[in-house]
């Protein structure tokens, strides 16, 4: 990356691991440019800052969210709030990963700045004692919510937050970007699409009003 420019290479030029570029910083300008082009940072220890656009890409079409019976029963246990405590959410997402995390202090600072700019948002689950027990955060590019991380201290707390996000996205004609598939996301309805298809969706929905 050119240290003096926020311009990115074409995401279609990513290597077989989805790496588009390396270097640069996590300035708000660079992060916004990245997300608008379907690219996201994924810091790795002892490596330059890496920027990814994977192929395939994991997304949740909101109407296809898999609402299991157990989750449906647990939804009533939580109050869902939007942006009530963004910094706490990102802190918790970092803390629950006992085997290390890419959410370092630099990442926290960068995304809190995006939150101040009303681009990064959190969806939070609170229990009956008004304690934050789960949630997620990510970046909104128009009608595309690019999920970054989630955490849960109680059963289904993060799933409840994701379900609420999907309800909002469906109502506003948006989509949830999950970046890379895993069994947990798949169980909730995430599917893989090609990078090309994702970029086409981003091009159409990216100019719409933010879903959060």
Sine and cosine of phi, psi and omega as CSV:
sin_phi,cos_phi,sin_psi,cos_psi,sin_omega,cos_omega
0.00,0.00,0.63,-0.78,0.12,-0.99
-0.96,0.27,0.86,-0.50,-0.06,-1.00
-0.87,0.49,-0.39,0.92,-0.08,-1.00
-0.98,-0.22,0.16,0.99,-0.03,-1.00
-0.65,-0.76,0.57,-0.82,0.05,-1.00
-0.99,-0.10,0.14,0.99,-0.02,-1.00
-0.96,0.28,0.64,-0.77,0.00,-1.00
-0.91,-0.41,0.44,-0.90,0.15,-0.99
-0.90,0.43,0.25,-0.97,0.09,-1.00
-0.87,0.50,0.82,-0.57,0.00,-1.00
-0.85,0.52,-0.41,0.91,0.03,-1.00
-0.94,0.34,-0.15,0.99,0.05,-1.00
-1.00,-0.06,0.16,0.99,0.02,-1.00
-0.87,0.50,0.47,-0.88,0.03,-1.00
-0.98,0.20,-0.10,-1.00,-0.09,-1.00
-0.91,0.42,-0.29,0.96,0.04,-1.00
-1.00,-0.09,0.00,1.00,-0.01,-1.00
1.00,0.03,0.11,0.99,-0.02,-1.00
-0.98,0.20,0.83,-0.55,-0.01,-1.00
-1.00,-0.09,-0.63,0.78,-0.09,-1.00
-0.34,-0.94,0.19,-0.98,0.11,-0.99
-0.63,-0.78,0.42,-0.91,0.00,-1.00
0.99,-0.11,-0.25,-0.97,-0.05,-1.00
0.98,0.19,-0.31,-0.95,-0.02,-1.00
-0.66,-0.75,-0.08,-1.00,-0.02,-1.00
-0.96,-0.29,0.64,0.77,0.07,-1.00
-0.90,0.43,0.42,-0.91,0.01,-1.00
-0.85,0.52,-0.67,0.74,-0.01,-1.00
-0.86,0.50,-0.70,0.71,-0.03,-1.00
-0.93,0.36,-0.68,0.74,0.01,-1.00
-0.88,0.47,-0.70,0.71,0.00,-1.00
-0.88,0.47,-0.69,0.73,0.03,-1.00
-0.88,0.47,-0.63,0.78,0.00,-1.00
-0.89,0.45,-0.81,0.59,-0.06,-1.00
-0.89,0.46,-0.57,0.82,0.03,-1.00
-0.91,0.41,-0.34,0.94,0.00,-1.00
-0.95,-0.30,0.27,0.96,0.04,-1.00
0.96,0.29,0.45,0.89,-0.05,-1.00
-0.87,-0.50,0.58,-0.82,0.05,-1.00
-0.64,-0.77,0.46,-0.89,0.02,-1.00
-0.99,0.11,0.54,-0.84,0.08,-1.00
-0.58,-0.82,1.00,0.02,-0.04,-1.00
-0.88,0.48,0.65,-0.76,0.09,-1.00
-0.81,-0.58,0.70,-0.72,-0.03,-1.00
-0.87,0.50,0.68,-0.73,0.06,-1.00
0.92,0.40,0.31,0.95,0.07,-1.00
-0.78,-0.62,0.41,-0.91,0.13,-0.99
-0.87,0.49,0.33,-0.94,0.03,-1.00
-0.87,0.50,0.83,-0.55,-0.04,-1.00
-0.97,-0.23,0.61,-0.79,0.00,-1.00
-0.87,-0.49,0.78,-0.63,-0.17,-0.99
-0.87,-0.49,0.51,-0.86,0.24,-0.97
-0.58,-0.81,1.00,0.06,-0.14,-0.99
-0.95,0.32,0.42,-0.91,0.09,-1.00
-0.66,-0.75,0.93,-0.36,0.17,0.98
-0.98,0.18,0.11,-0.99,0.00,-1.00
-0.90,-0.44,0.65,-0.76,0.02,-1.00
-1.00,-0.06,0.76,-0.65,0.04,-1.00
-0.66,-0.75,0.34,-0.94,0.17,-0.98
-0.89,-0.46,0.89,-0.46,0.21,-0.98
-0.97,0.22,0.89,-0.46,-0.19,-0.98
-0.78,0.63,-0.63,0.78,-0.03,-1.00
-0.94,0.34,-0.18,0.98,-0.01,-1.00
-0.97,-0.23,0.17,0.99,0.05,-1.00
-0.86,0.52,0.73,-0.69,-0.03,-1.00
-1.00,-0.03,0.98,-0.19,-0.02,-1.00
-1.00,-0.02,1.00,-0.09,0.00,-1.00
-0.92,0.39,0.41,-0.91,-0.01,-1.00
-0.85,0.52,-0.66,0.75,-0.02,-1.00
-0.90,0.43,-0.63,0.77,0.04,-1.00
-0.92,0.40,-0.68,0.74,0.03,-1.00
-0.83,0.56,-0.64,0.77,0.00,-1.00
-0.94,0.33,-0.53,0.85,-0.06,-1.00
-1.00,0.08,-0.25,0.97,-0.03,-1.00
-0.83,0.56,-0.59,0.80,-0.06,-1.00
-0.94,0.35,-0.19,0.98,0.00,-1.00
-0.98,0.18,-0.25,0.97,-0.14,-0.99
-0.84,-0.54,0.60,-0.80,0.18,-0.98
-0.99,-0.16,0.79,-0.62,-0.04,-1.00
-0.98,-0.19,0.75,-0.66,0.03,-1.00
-0.80,-0.60,0.41,-0.91,0.04,-1.00
-0.92,-0.38,0.81,-0.58,0.11,-0.99
0.85,0.53,0.49,0.87,0.03,-1.00
-0.98,0.20,-0.49,0.87,-0.02,-1.00
-0.40,-0.91,0.93,0.38,-0.07,-1.00
-0.84,0.54,-0.73,0.68,-0.07,-1.00
-0.89,0.46,-0.58,0.82,0.03,-1.00
-0.93,0.37,-0.62,0.78,0.02,-1.00
-0.88,0.48,-0.74,0.67,-0.03,-1.00
-0.92,0.38,-0.56,0.83,0.09,-1.00
-0.89,0.47,-0.70,0.72,-0.03,-1.00
-0.93,0.37,-0.61,0.79,0.05,-1.00
-0.87,0.50,-0.58,0.81,0.03,-1.00
-0.96,0.27,-0.65,0.76,-0.12,-0.99
-0.94,0.34,-0.54,0.84,-0.12,-0.99
-0.97,0.26,-0.20,0.98,-0.01,-1.00
-1.00,0.01,1.00,-0.04,-0.11,-0.99
-0.95,0.32,-0.32,0.95,-0.01,-1.00
-0.99,-0.12,0.40,0.91,0.01,-1.00
0.98,-0.22,0.38,-0.92,-0.03,-1.00
-0.54,-0.84,0.49,-0.87,0.10,-1.00
-1.00,0.07,-0.10,0.99,-0.02,-1.00
-1.00,0.07,0.99,0.17,0.01,-1.00
-1.00,0.02,-0.06,-1.00,-0.05,-1.00
-0.88,0.47,-0.58,0.81,0.02,-1.00
-0.90,0.43,-0.67,0.75,0.03,-1.00
-0.90,0.43,-0.71,0.70,0.01,-1.00
-0.84,0.54,-0.74,0.67,-0.01,-1.00
-0.88,0.48,-0.68,0.74,-0.05,-1.00
-0.91,0.42,-0.70,0.72,-0.05,-1.00
-0.97,0.22,-0.48,0.88,0.12,-0.99
-0.91,0.42,-0.56,0.83,0.08,-1.00
-0.91,0.41,-0.68,0.74,0.06,-1.00
-0.88,0.47,-0.56,0.83,0.05,-1.00
-0.91,0.41,-0.66,0.75,0.05,-1.00
-0.87,0.49,-0.51,0.86,0.01,-1.00
-1.00,0.07,0.05,1.00,0.03,-1.00
0.91,0.42,0.54,0.84,0.05,-1.00
-0.94,-0.33,-0.62,0.79,0.10,-1.00
-0.99,-0.11,0.62,-0.78,-0.08,-1.00
-0.64,-0.77,0.36,-0.93,0.07,-1.00
-0.82,-0.58,0.53,-0.85,0.11,-0.99
-0.86,-0.51,0.81,-0.58,-0.25,-0.97
-0.81,-0.59,0.59,-0.80,0.05,-1.00
-0.94,-0.35,0.79,-0.62,0.02,-1.00
-0.88,-0.47,0.64,-0.77,-0.02,-1.00
-1.00,0.06,-0.15,-0.99,-0.07,-1.00
-0.92,0.39,-0.27,0.96,0.04,-1.00
-0.99,-0.13,0.22,0.98,-0.01,-1.00
0.89,0.45,0.47,0.88,0.04,-1.00
-0.99,-0.10,0.66,-0.75,0.06,-1.00
-0.95,0.32,0.90,-0.44,-0.10,-1.00
-0.83,-0.56,0.04,1.00,0.02,-1.00
-0.01,-1.00,0.28,-0.96,0.04,-1.00
0.29,-0.96,-0.10,-1.00,-0.01,-1.00
-0.47,-0.88,0.29,-0.96,0.11,-0.99
-0.63,-0.78,0.34,-0.94,0.00,-1.00
-0.10,-1.00,-0.16,-0.99,-0.09,-1.00
-0.87,-0.49,0.74,-0.68,0.03,-1.00
-0.99,-0.11,0.85,-0.53,0.17,-0.98
-0.88,-0.47,1.00,-0.04,-0.08,-1.00
0.86,0.51,-0.84,-0.54,-0.02,-1.00
-1.00,0.04,0.18,0.98,0.03,-1.00
-0.93,-0.37,0.87,-0.49,0.09,-1.00
-0.99,-0.16,0.91,-0.40,-0.03,-1.00
-1.00,-0.03,0.99,-0.15,-0.04,-1.00
-0.93,0.37,0.68,-0.73,-0.02,-1.00
-0.96,-0.30,-0.74,0.67,-0.03,-1.00
-0.29,-0.96,0.31,-0.95,0.03,-1.00
-0.56,-0.83,0.33,-0.95,0.02,-1.00
-0.55,-0.84,0.35,-0.94,0.05,-1.00
-0.53,-0.85,0.76,-0.65,0.10,-0.99
-0.98,-0.22,-0.26,0.96,0.06,-1.00
-0.73,-0.68,0.37,-0.93,-0.09,-1.00
-0.82,0.57,0.79,-0.61,0.10,-0.99
0.92,0.39,0.20,0.98,-0.04,-1.00
-0.91,0.41,-0.66,0.75,0.02,-1.00
-0.96,0.27,-0.56,0.83,0.03,-1.00
-0.90,0.44,-0.61,0.79,0.02,-1.00
-0.89,0.45,-0.64,0.77,0.04,-1.00
-0.91,0.41,-0.67,0.74,0.01,-1.00
-0.91,0.41,-0.62,0.78,0.03,-1.00
-0.88,0.47,-0.68,0.73,0.03,-1.00
-0.89,0.45,-0.67,0.74,0.04,-1.00
-0.86,0.51,-0.68,0.73,0.00,-1.00
-0.91,0.41,-0.59,0.81,0.07,-1.00
-0.87,0.49,-0.70,0.72,0.01,-1.00
-0.91,0.41,-0.69,0.72,-0.01,-1.00
-0.90,0.45,-0.65,0.76,0.02,-1.00
-0.90,0.43,-0.67,0.74,-0.01,-1.00
-0.88,0.47,-0.56,0.83,-0.08,-1.00
-0.97,-0.22,0.15,0.99,0.06,-1.00
0.95,0.30,0.54,0.84,-0.04,-1.00
-0.95,-0.30,-0.15,-0.99,-0.03,-1.00
-0.57,-0.82,0.42,-0.91,0.02,-1.00
-0.94,-0.33,0.86,-0.51,0.05,-1.00
-1.00,0.03,0.83,-0.56,0.01,-1.00
-0.96,-0.27,0.01,1.00,0.06,-1.00
0.94,0.35,-0.97,0.23,-0.08,-1.00
-0.81,-0.59,0.74,-0.67,-0.07,-1.00
-0.94,0.34,0.52,-0.85,0.20,-0.98
-0.51,-0.86,0.23,-0.97,-0.07,-1.00
-0.84,0.54,-0.61,0.79,-0.01,-1.00
-0.89,0.46,-0.74,0.67,0.00,-1.00
-0.91,0.40,-0.63,0.78,0.03,-1.00
-0.86,0.51,-0.63,0.78,-0.01,-1.00
-0.91,0.42,-0.33,0.94,-0.01,-1.00
-0.99,-0.13,-0.02,1.00,0.07,-1.00
0.91,-0.41,0.03,1.00,0.02,-1.00
-0.92,0.38,0.61,-0.79,0.03,-1.00
-0.75,-0.66,0.30,-0.96,0.04,-1.00
-0.98,-0.18,0.69,-0.72,0.11,-0.99
-0.78,-0.63,0.26,-0.97,-0.01,-1.00
-0.94,0.33,0.40,-0.92,0.09,-1.00
-0.84,0.54,-0.67,0.74,-0.02,-1.00
-0.85,0.52,-0.70,0.71,0.00,-1.00
-0.92,0.40,-0.65,0.76,0.02,-1.00
-0.88,0.47,-0.70,0.72,-0.01,-1.00
-0.90,0.44,-0.55,0.83,0.06,-1.00
-0.92,0.40,-0.67,0.74,0.04,-1.00
-0.89,0.46,-0.70,0.71,0.00,-1.00
-0.88,0.47,-0.63,0.78,0.01,-1.00
-0.88,0.47,-0.63,0.77,-0.03,-1.00
-0.98,0.21,-0.75,0.66,-0.12,-0.99
-0.99,0.10,-0.34,0.94,-0.07,-1.00
-0.90,0.44,-0.40,0.91,-0.01,-1.00
-1.00,-0.02,-0.05,1.00,0.01,-1.00
-0.99,0.14,0.25,-0.97,0.08,-1.00
-0.87,0.50,0.54,-0.84,0.00,-1.00
-0.87,0.49,0.60,-0.80,-0.01,-1.00
-0.98,0.20,-0.29,0.96,0.10,-0.99
-0.79,-0.62,0.00,0.00,0.00,0.00
